[in-house]
């Protein structure tokens, strides 16, 4: 279930949330099926709820 107004976060916040390096996060982003980011001008952001769902699916 997605929220009505998803909160998009930058890579720095996501690395902190998942306790991984930027390099690891970018490696994840190249994996097939990884959620695509949303661009706000030059900024690249992701919806953490969608990433959580992707990571949970990968563990199964």
N, CA, C and O atoms as a CHARMM CRD file, in Angstrom:
* protein
*
  240
    1    1 UNK  N      0.83500  -1.18300   0.00000 PROA 1      0.00000
    2    1 UNK  CA     0.00000   0.00000   0.00000 PROA 1      0.00000
    3    1 UNK  C      0.87400   1.23900   0.00000 PROA 1      0.00000
    4    1 UNK  O      1.73200   1.39500   0.86900 PROA 1      0.00000
    5    2 UNK  N      0.66800   2.11700  -0.96000 PROA 2      0.00000
    6    2 UNK  CA     1.42900   3.34400  -1.02800 PROA 2      0.00000
    7    2 UNK  C      0.64000   4.47400  -0.40400 PROA 2      0.00000
    8    2 UNK  O     -0.59000   4.49400  -0.43400 PROA 2      0.00000
    9    3 UNK  N      1.37900   5.41700   0.16200 PROA 3      0.00000
   10    3 UNK  CA     0.72600   6.57300   0.73900 PROA 3      0.00000
   11    3 UNK  C      0.25400   7.50400  -0.37300 PROA 3      0.00000
   12    3 UNK  O      0.70700   7.40200  -1.51300 PROA 3      0.00000
   13    4 UNK  N     -0.64600   8.40000  -0.03600 PROA 4      0.00000
   14    4 UNK  CA    -1.17500   9.32500  -1.02300 PROA 4      0.00000
   15    4 UNK  C     -0.09400  10.27800  -1.52100 PROA 4      0.00000
   16    4 UNK  O     -0.01900  10.55800  -2.71700 PROA 4      0.00000
   17    5 UNK  N      0.73100  10.76900  -0.62700 PROA 5      0.00000
   18    5 UNK  CA     1.82100  11.66700  -0.98200 PROA 5      0.00000
   19    5 UNK  C      3.13600  11.01400  -0.58700 PROA 5      0.00000
   20    5 UNK  O      3.60000  11.19100   0.54000 PROA 5      0.00000
   21    6 UNK  N      3.73600  10.26800  -1.49300 PROA 6      0.00000
   22    6 UNK  CA     4.98300   9.58400  -1.14500 PROA 6      0.00000
   23    6 UNK  C      6.09200  10.59200  -0.84100 PROA 6      0.00000
   24    6 UNK  O      6.14600  11.67500  -1.42200 PROA 6      0.00000
   25    7 UNK  N      6.96000  10.21400   0.07000 PROA 7      0.00000
   26    7 UNK  CA     8.09500  11.04400   0.43900 PROA 7      0.00000
   27    7 UNK  C      9.30600  10.50300  -0.30100 PROA 7      0.00000
   28    7 UNK  O      9.70200   9.35500  -0.09900 PROA 7      0.00000
   29    8 UNK  N      9.88600  11.31500  -1.14400 PROA 8      0.00000
   30    8 UNK  CA    11.05800  10.91000  -1.89800 PROA 8      0.00000
   31    8 UNK  C     12.30100  11.39600  -1.16800 PROA 8      0.00000
   32    8 UNK  O     12.36500  12.54200  -0.72200 PROA 8      0.00000
   33    9 UNK  N     13.28800  10.51400  -1.05000 PROA 9      0.00000
   34    9 UNK  CA    14.48600  10.84200  -0.29400 PROA 9      0.00000
   35    9 UNK  C     15.72700  10.75700  -1.17100 PROA 9      0.00000
   36    9 UNK  O     15.78600   9.95700  -2.10400 PROA 9      0.00000
   37   10 UNK  N     16.72500  11.59600  -0.85800 PROA 10     0.00000
   38   10 UNK  CA    17.98200  11.55900  -1.60900 PROA 10     0.00000
   39   10 UNK  C     18.81900  10.36000  -1.18500 PROA 10     0.00000
   40   10 UNK  O     18.54000   9.71400  -0.17500 PROA 10     0.00000
   41   11 UNK  N     19.83400  10.07900  -1.96200 PROA 11     0.00000
   42   11 UNK  CA    20.67200   8.91100  -1.71900 PROA 11     0.00000
   43   11 UNK  C     21.34200   8.94900  -0.34600 PROA 11     0.00000
   44   11 UNK  O     21.50800   7.90300   0.28100 PROA 11     0.00000
   45   12 UNK  N     21.72700  10.12300   0.12800 PROA 12     0.00000
   46   12 UNK  CA    22.38700  10.22300   1.43100 PROA 12     0.00000
   47   12 UNK  C     21.47800   9.71000   2.54900 PROA 12     0.00000
   48   12 UNK  O     21.92300   8.96900   3.42400 PROA 12     0.00000
   49   13 UNK  N     20.22400  10.10000   2.51700 PROA 13     0.00000
   50   13 UNK  CA    19.26000   9.63600   3.53500 PROA 13     0.00000
   51   13 UNK  C     19.00700   8.13500   3.41900 PROA 13     0.00000
   52   13 UNK  O     18.87000   7.44000   4.42600 PROA 13     0.00000
   53   14 UNK  N     18.94500   7.64300   2.18300 PROA 14     0.00000
   54   14 UNK  CA    18.69100   6.21800   1.97600 PROA 14     0.00000
   55   14 UNK  C     19.87700   5.37300   2.41900 PROA 14     0.00000
   56   14 UNK  O     19.69100   4.29300   2.98100 PROA 14     0.00000
   57   15 UNK  N     21.08700   5.84800   2.17500 PROA 15     0.00000
   58   15 UNK  CA    22.27700   5.12100   2.63300 PROA 15     0.00000
   59   15 UNK  C     22.28900   5.03900   4.15700 PROA 15     0.00000
   60   15 UNK  O     22.64700   4.01300   4.73400 PROA 15     0.00000
   61   16 UNK  N     21.89700   6.11900   4.78900 PROA 16     0.00000
   62   16 UNK  CA    21.81500   6.14100   6.25200 PROA 16     0.00000
   63   16 UNK  C     20.72700   5.17700   6.73200 PROA 16     0.00000
   64   16 UNK  O     20.93200   4.43600   7.69300 PROA 16     0.00000
   65   17 UNK  N     19.58900   5.18800   6.07300 PROA 17     0.00000
   66   17 UNK  CA    18.45700   4.32700   6.44800 PROA 17     0.00000
   67   17 UNK  C     18.80300   2.84500   6.34000 PROA 17     0.00000
   68   17 UNK  O     18.46800   2.05800   7.22600 PROA 17     0.00000
   69   18 UNK  N     19.48300   2.46200   5.23800 PROA 18     0.00000
   70   18 UNK  CA    19.79900   1.05400   5.00700 PROA 18     0.00000
   71   18 UNK  C     21.19900   0.66900   5.48100 PROA 18     0.00000
   72   18 UNK  O     21.60600  -0.48700   5.36200 PROA 18     0.00000
   73   19 UNK  N     21.92900   1.64200   6.01700 PROA 19     0.00000
   74   19 UNK  CA    23.27600   1.42800   6.54300 PROA 19     0.00000
   75   19 UNK  C     24.19200   0.79200   5.50200 PROA 19     0.00000
   76   19 UNK  O     24.84500  -0.21900   5.76100 PROA 19     0.00000
   77   20 UNK  N     24.22600   1.40700   4.32000 PROA 20     0.00000
   78   20 UNK  CA    25.09600   0.97100   3.23600 PROA 20     0.00000
   79   20 UNK  C     25.83800   2.18800   2.68300 PROA 20     0.00000
   80   20 UNK  O     25.44700   3.33200   2.91300 PROA 20     0.00000
   81   21 UNK  N     26.90900   1.91500   1.95800 PROA 21     0.00000
   82   21 UNK  CA    27.66000   2.99500   1.33000 PROA 21     0.00000
   83   21 UNK  C     26.94900   3.45500   0.06400 PROA 21     0.00000
   84   21 UNK  O     26.04700   2.78500  -0.43800 PROA 21     0.00000
   85   22 UNK  N     27.37200   4.61200  -0.44300 PROA 22     0.00000
   86   22 UNK  CA    26.81400   5.12100  -1.69600 PROA 22     0.00000
   87   22 UNK  C     27.09200   4.14400  -2.83800 PROA 22     0.00000
   88   22 UNK  O     26.24900   3.93600  -3.71100 PROA 22     0.00000
   89   23 UNK  N     28.28600   3.54700  -2.81900 PROA 23     0.00000
   90   23 UNK  CA    28.65400   2.59200  -3.85900 PROA 23     0.00000
   91   23 UNK  C     27.70400   1.40900  -3.85700 PROA 23     0.00000
   92   23 UNK  O     27.24600   0.97900  -4.91600 PROA 23     0.00000
   93   24 UNK  N     27.40200   0.87800  -2.68400 PROA 24     0.00000
   94   24 UNK  CA    26.46800  -0.24900  -2.57100 PROA 24     0.00000
   95   24 UNK  C     25.08500   0.15200  -3.06400 PROA 24     0.00000
   96   24 UNK  O     24.43900  -0.60400  -3.79000 PROA 24     0.00000
   97   25 UNK  N     24.63300   1.33200  -2.67500 PROA 25     0.00000
   98   25 UNK  CA    23.30200   1.76700  -3.11000 PROA 25     0.00000
   99   25 UNK  C     23.24700   1.89400  -4.63000 PROA 25     0.00000
  100   25 UNK  O     22.26400   1.47200  -5.24000 PROA 25     0.00000
  101   26 UNK  N     24.27200   2.46000  -5.25300 PROA 26     0.00000
  102   26 UNK  CA    24.27600   2.58100  -6.70900 PROA 26     0.00000
  103   26 UNK  C     24.33600   1.20900  -7.37100 PROA 26     0.00000
  104   26 UNK  O     23.76200   1.01000  -8.44200 PROA 26     0.00000
  105   27 UNK  N     25.02800   0.26100  -6.74100 PROA 27     0.00000
  106   27 UNK  CA    25.06100  -1.10600  -7.28100 PROA 27     0.00000
  107   27 UNK  C     23.65900  -1.70000  -7.22700 PROA 27     0.00000
  108   27 UNK  O     23.21500  -2.33900  -8.18100 PROA 27     0.00000
  109   28 UNK  N     22.95600  -1.48700  -6.10200 PROA 28     0.00000
  110   28 UNK  CA    21.57100  -1.96400  -5.98900 PROA 28     0.00000
  111   28 UNK  C     20.71600  -1.35800  -7.10400 PROA 28     0.00000
  112   28 UNK  O     19.90100  -2.04600  -7.72000 PROA 28     0.00000
  113   29 UNK  N     20.91500  -0.06600  -7.35100 PROA 29     0.00000
  114   29 UNK  CA    20.06300   0.62500  -8.33100 PROA 29     0.00000
  115   29 UNK  C     20.22200   0.07800  -9.74300 PROA 29     0.00000
  116   29 UNK  O     19.35400   0.28700 -10.59000 PROA 29     0.00000
  117   30 UNK  N     21.31700  -0.61600 -10.00300 PROA 30     0.00000
  118   30 UNK  CA    21.53700  -1.21100 -11.32700 PROA 30     0.00000
  119   30 UNK  C     20.93300  -2.60700 -11.44600 PROA 30     0.00000
  120   30 UNK  O     20.91500  -3.18100 -12.53400 PROA 30     0.00000
  121   31 UNK  N     20.44200  -3.15400 -10.34400 PROA 31     0.00000
  122   31 UNK  CA    19.85700  -4.50000 -10.33900 PROA 31     0.00000
  123   31 UNK  C     18.53700  -4.49800 -11.11400 PROA 31     0.00000
  124   31 UNK  O     17.77700  -3.53100 -11.05700 PROA 31     0.00000
  125   32 UNK  N     18.27500  -5.57800 -11.83100 PROA 32     0.00000
  126   32 UNK  CA    16.99400  -5.67100 -12.55500 PROA 32     0.00000
  127   32 UNK  C     15.81000  -5.58500 -11.59100 PROA 32     0.00000
  128   32 UNK  O     15.78400  -6.26800 -10.56800 PROA 32     0.00000
  129   33 UNK  N     14.84800  -4.75400 -11.91900 PROA 33     0.00000
  130   33 UNK  CA    13.64700  -4.62300 -11.10900 PROA 33     0.00000
  131   33 UNK  C     13.73600  -3.59600 -10.00200 PROA 33     0.00000
  132   33 UNK  O     12.73900  -3.32800  -9.33200 PROA 33     0.00000
  133   34 UNK  N     14.93100  -3.00200  -9.79000 PROA 34     0.00000
  134   34 UNK  CA    15.06300  -1.98200  -8.75200 PROA 34     0.00000
  135   34 UNK  C     14.21200  -0.77900  -9.13900 PROA 34     0.00000
  136   34 UNK  O     14.18500  -0.39500 -10.30800 PROA 34     0.00000
  137   35 UNK  N     13.51600  -0.17900  -8.17300 PROA 35     0.00000
  138   35 UNK  CA    12.64200   0.95400  -8.49300 PROA 35     0.00000
  139   35 UNK  C     13.40700   2.09200  -9.17600 PROA 35     0.00000
  140   35 UNK  O     14.53500   2.40900  -8.80000 PROA 35     0.00000
  141   36 UNK  N     12.79100   2.68400 -10.16100 PROA 36     0.00000
  142   36 UNK  CA    13.42200   3.80000 -10.84900 PROA 36     0.00000
  143   36 UNK  C     13.29400   5.06600 -10.01200 PROA 36     0.00000
  144   36 UNK  O     12.28300   5.27200  -9.34200 PROA 36     0.00000
  145   37 UNK  N     14.31000   5.90500 -10.05100 PROA 37     0.00000
  146   37 UNK  CA    14.25800   7.13900  -9.27600 PROA 37     0.00000
  147   37 UNK  C     13.37600   8.17300  -9.94700 PROA 37     0.00000
  148   37 UNK  O     13.02400   8.05900 -11.12100 PROA 37     0.00000
  149   38 UNK  N     13.03300   9.17300  -9.17700 PROA 38     0.00000
  150   38 UNK  CA    12.28300  10.31600  -9.68900 PROA 38     0.00000
  151   38 UNK  C     13.25200  11.48500  -9.71000 PROA 38     0.00000
  152   38 UNK  O     13.99000  11.70500  -8.74900 PROA 38     0.00000
  153   39 UNK  N     13.25000  12.22400 -10.79000 PROA 39     0.00000
  154   39 UNK  CA    14.15300  13.37000 -10.90000 PROA 39     0.00000
  155   39 UNK  C     13.38500  14.65800 -10.62500 PROA 39     0.00000
  156   39 UNK  O     12.31200  14.89500 -11.18000 PROA 39     0.00000
  157   40 UNK  N     13.95900  15.47800  -9.75900 PROA 40     0.00000
  158   40 UNK  CA    13.45900  16.81100  -9.46800 PROA 40     0.00000
  159   40 UNK  C     14.57300  17.76300  -9.89300 PROA 40     0.00000
  160   40 UNK  O     15.46900  18.07300  -9.10600 PROA 40     0.00000
  161   41 UNK  N     14.51300  18.21500 -11.11600 PROA 41     0.00000
  162   41 UNK  CA    15.61400  19.02100 -11.64200 PROA 41     0.00000
  163   41 UNK  C     16.84800  18.15400 -11.75100 PROA 41     0.00000
  164   41 UNK  O     16.83300  17.13900 -12.44800 PROA 41     0.00000
  165   42 UNK  N     17.91700  18.53800 -11.07400 PROA 42     0.00000
  166   42 UNK  CA    19.15200  17.75700 -11.08400 PROA 42     0.00000
  167   42 UNK  C     19.19400  16.72800  -9.96300 PROA 42     0.00000
  168   42 UNK  O     20.09500  15.89000  -9.92900 PROA 42     0.00000
  169   43 UNK  N     18.24300  16.77800  -9.05800 PROA 43     0.00000
  170   43 UNK  CA    18.20000  15.85400  -7.92600 PROA 43     0.00000
  171   43 UNK  C     17.58300  14.52300  -8.31900 PROA 43     0.00000
  172   43 UNK  O     16.63000  14.47000  -9.09600 PROA 43     0.00000
  173   44 UNK  N     18.13700  13.45200  -7.77400 PROA 44     0.00000
  174   44 UNK  CA    17.60900  12.10400  -7.99500 PROA 44     0.00000
  175   44 UNK  C     17.13200  11.59300  -6.64400 PROA 44     0.00000
  176   44 UNK  O     17.88600  11.60600  -5.67100 PROA 44     0.00000
  177   45 UNK  N     15.89400  11.14800  -6.58000 PROA 45     0.00000
  178   45 UNK  CA    15.31200  10.69500  -5.31600 PROA 45     0.00000
  179   45 UNK  C     14.49400   9.42900  -5.51800 PROA 45     0.00000
  180   45 UNK  O     14.00400   9.14500  -6.61100 PROA 45     0.00000
  181   46 UNK  N     14.36400   8.67700  -4.43000 PROA 46     0.00000
  182   46 UNK  CA    13.60200   7.43300  -4.46000 PROA 46     0.00000
  183   46 UNK  C     12.54900   7.45700  -3.37400 PROA 46     0.00000
  184   46 UNK  O     12.66800   8.16900  -2.37700 PROA 46     0.00000
  185   47 UNK  N     11.50500   6.65600  -3.59300 PROA 47     0.00000
  186   47 UNK  CA    10.47700   6.44600  -2.58300 PROA 47     0.00000
  187   47 UNK  C     10.93300   5.25600  -1.73100 PROA 47     0.00000
  188   47 UNK  O     10.99300   4.13500  -2.23800 PROA 47     0.00000
  189   48 UNK  N     11.25100   5.47100  -0.45700 PROA 48     0.00000
  190   48 UNK  CA    11.74800   4.37100   0.37100 PROA 48     0.00000
  191   48 UNK  C     10.76100   3.22300   0.54900 PROA 48     0.00000
  192   48 UNK  O     11.18500   2.08400   0.74400 PROA 48     0.00000
  193   49 UNK  N      9.46600   3.48800   0.48900 PROA 49     0.00000
  194   49 UNK  CA     8.47600   2.40800   0.61500 PROA 49     0.00000
  195   49 UNK  C      8.61700   1.41000  -0.53400 PROA 49     0.00000
  196   49 UNK  O      8.48700   0.20200  -0.33400 PROA 49     0.00000
  197   50 UNK  N      8.87900   1.91200  -1.71300 PROA 50     0.00000
  198   50 UNK  CA     9.03000   1.05200  -2.88600 PROA 50     0.00000
  199   50 UNK  C     10.33100   0.25800  -2.79000 PROA 50     0.00000
  200   50 UNK  O     10.38000  -0.91200  -3.16800 PROA 50     0.00000
  201   51 UNK  N     11.37700   0.89600  -2.28500 PROA 51     0.00000
  202   51 UNK  CA    12.65100   0.19500  -2.09700 PROA 51     0.00000
  203   51 UNK  C     12.50000  -0.89600  -1.04300 PROA 51     0.00000
  204   51 UNK  O     13.02400  -1.99700  -1.21200 PROA 51     0.00000
  205   52 UNK  N     11.78400  -0.59700   0.04700 PROA 52     0.00000
  206   52 UNK  CA    11.53200  -1.61100   1.08000 PROA 52     0.00000
  207   52 UNK  C     10.84300  -2.83300   0.47200 PROA 52     0.00000
  208   52 UNK  O     11.21700  -3.97000   0.76000 PROA 52     0.00000
  209   53 UNK  N      9.84100  -2.59500  -0.36400 PROA 53     0.00000
  210   53 UNK  CA     9.11500  -3.69900  -0.99500 PROA 53     0.00000
  211   53 UNK  C     10.04800  -4.50200  -1.89800 PROA 53     0.00000
  212   53 UNK  O      9.98500  -5.73200  -1.91400 PROA 53     0.00000
  213   54 UNK  N     10.90600  -3.82400  -2.64600 PROA 54     0.00000
  214   54 UNK  CA    11.85000  -4.50800  -3.52700 PROA 54     0.00000
  215   54 UNK  C     12.80900  -5.37300  -2.71200 PROA 54     0.00000
  216   54 UNK  O     13.02700  -6.53700  -3.04700 PROA 54     0.00000
  217   55 UNK  N     13.37900  -4.81900  -1.65100 PROA 55     0.00000
  218   55 UNK  CA    14.33500  -5.56900  -0.84400 PROA 55     0.00000
  219   55 UNK  C     13.67800  -6.75900  -0.15100 PROA 55     0.00000
  220   55 UNK  O     14.29300  -7.81900  -0.02900 PROA 55     0.00000
  221   56 UNK  N     12.45800  -6.59800   0.29600 PROA 56     0.00000
  222   56 UNK  CA    11.72000  -7.69300   0.92300 PROA 56     0.00000
  223   56 UNK  C     11.47800  -8.81000  -0.08400 PROA 56     0.00000
  224   56 UNK  O     11.58600  -9.98900   0.25300 PROA 56     0.00000
  225   57 UNK  N     11.15300  -8.44300  -1.31000 PROA 57     0.00000
  226   57 UNK  CA    10.91500  -9.42000  -2.36200 PROA 57     0.00000
  227   57 UNK  C     12.21800 -10.17500  -2.69100 PROA 57     0.00000
  228   57 UNK  O     12.18300 -11.37000  -2.98700 PROA 57     0.00000
  229   58 UNK  N     13.34000  -9.49000  -2.63900 PROA 58     0.00000
  230   58 UNK  CA    14.62500 -10.12500  -2.94200 PROA 58     0.00000
  231   58 UNK  C     15.02100 -11.13900  -1.87300 PROA 58     0.00000
  232   58 UNK  O     15.69500 -12.12600  -2.16800 PROA 58     0.00000
  233   59 UNK  N     14.60600 -10.89700  -0.64500 PROA 59     0.00000
  234   59 UNK  CA    14.93000 -11.81200   0.46300 PROA 59     0.00000
  235   59 UNK  C     14.13800 -13.10300   0.38600 PROA 59     0.00000
  236   59 UNK  O     14.58300 -14.13900   0.88000 PROA 59     0.00000
  237   60 UNK  N     12.96800 -13.04800  -0.22900 PROA 60     0.00000
  238   60 UNK  CA    12.08900 -14.22200  -0.28600 PROA 60     0.00000
  239   60 UNK  C     12.60500 -15.30000  -1.20700 PROA 60     0.00000
  240   60 UNK  O     11.96900 -16.34400  -1.35300 PROA 60     0.00000
